[in-house]
């Protein structure tokens, strides 16, 4: 296999990693928002909590994948 083909394959894996982290962030953000509403918070602050949780999970996930790739 040539170097160009391997490089293309690594790019595909990077896209999959970003998609997986994005999906996890959306799920955690949604669950955080629903949990806040279930605990009695009004809807707008609950949406803000969910958005903050999604942003935090996405940032941490991308940072973790970056750290793992630096180790290889």
Secondary structure, DSSP 8 states (H G I E B T S, - for coil): --HHHHHHHHHHHHHHHHHHHHHHHHHHHHHHHHHHHHTT--HHHHHHHHHHHHHHHHHHHHHHHHHHHHH-
